[in-house]
Amino acid sequence: MEKHLSMECFSLYYYAVERMTVPPELAWIVPVIIPLIIGLLVGFIVKRTTKLVFCVVALVIILVVTGYVSFTFQDVYEKAMEFLPTIIEMGGGLKNILPYSCMMFLIGLALGLWKG
């Protein structure tokens, strides 16, 4: 019974994929538009994240100057050395995922950073 069900699912999937075709007149749009959209989203996220980081840094500076919080350089250095390698390691995988060598991605990234 299970073999029959899995073969039935496979045949339905194969039938759907076999029937799903993109007309040649529109097929060139997909490899152009997808990197552009990814670039727009990445640019938007980077711009918003950068703004948020600057706001948090400004808040911390104001809190330190007014005396609500006290940091020493050693405390900040130790925390940075604890978290930065992890952040760099996590971000290293993005270079294998993002199509950064595609011109449309770079155009989308620039638009996302500019208008985002």
C-alpha positions in Angstrom: 0.0 0.0 0.0 2.8 2.5 0.9 4.7 1.7 -2.3 1.6 2.3 -4.3 1.0 5.6 -2.6 4.5 6.9 -3.0 4.5 5.9 -6.7 1.2 7.7 -7.1 2.6 10.9 -5.5 5.7 10.6 -7.7 3.6 10.2 -10.9 1.4 13.2 -9.9 4.5 15.3 -9.3 6.1 14.2 -12.6 2.9 14.9 -14.4 2.6 18.4 -12.9 6.3 19.2 -13.6 5.9 17.8 -17.2 2.9 20.0 -17.8 4.4 23.1 -16.2 6.3 24.9 -19.0 7.2 28.5 -19.4 6.7 30.0 -22.9 10.0 30.8 -24.5 9.0 34.5 -24.9 8.8 34.8 -21.1 11.6 32.4 -20.1 14.3 35.0 -20.2 12.5 37.1 -17.6 12.9 34.6 -14.8 16.8 34.7 -14.5 16.6 38.5 -14.8 13.9 39.3 -12.3 14.7 36.9 -9.5 18.2 38.3 -8.8 16.8 41.8 -9.0 14.1 41.0 -6.4 16.7 39.3 -4.2 19.0 42.3 -4.5 16.1 44.7 -3.6 15.2 42.7 -0.5 18.9 42.4 0.6 19.4 46.1 0.1 16.3 47.0 2.0 17.3 44.7 4.9 20.9 46.0 5.0 19.7 49.6 5.0 17.2 49.1 7.8 19.7 47.0 9.9 22.3 49.7 9.5 19.9 52.4 10.7 18.9 50.3 13.7 22.6 49.6 14.6 23.4 53.3 14.5 20.4 54.1 16.6 21.4 51.5 19.2 25.0 52.8 19.2 23.8 56.4 19.7 21.5 55.3 22.6 24.4 53.5 24.3 26.7 56.5 23.8 24.0 58.8 25.4 23.5 56.4 28.3 27.3 56.2 28.9 27.7 60.0 28.7 24.8 60.6 31.1 26.1 58.0 33.6 23.2 55.5 33.4 25.5 52.8 32.1 29.3 52.4 32.6 31.4 50.4 30.2 35.1 49.9 30.2 37.0 49.3 27.0 38.0 45.8 28.3 34.3 44.8 28.8 33.4 45.9 25.3 36.5 44.2 23.8 35.7 40.9 25.6 32.1 40.9 24.4 33.1 41.8 20.9 35.6 38.9 20.7 32.9 36.6 22.0 30.2 37.5 19.5 32.1 38.7 16.3 33.5 35.3 15.3 30.1 33.8 15.5 28.5 36.6 13.4 31.3 36.4 10.8 30.9 32.6 10.6 27.1 32.9 10.1 27.5 35.6 7.5 30.2 33.6 5.6 27.5 31.3 4.3 25.8 34.2 2.5 28.6 34.5 0.0 27.7 31.0 -1.4 23.9 31.8 -1.4 23.6 35.4 -2.8 24.2 35.9 -6.5 26.5 38.9 -5.9 28.3 38.5 -9.3 25.0 39.0 -11.2 24.5 42.5 -12.5 20.8 42.5 -11.8 21.4 41.6 -8.2 23.9 44.5 -7.9 21.3 46.9 -9.5 18.6 45.6 -7.1 21.0 45.9 -4.1 21.8 49.5 -5.1 18.1 50.4 -5.5 17.3 48.7 -2.2 20.0 50.6 -0.4 19.0 53.9 -2.1 15.2 53.7 -1.9 14.8 51.2 1.0 
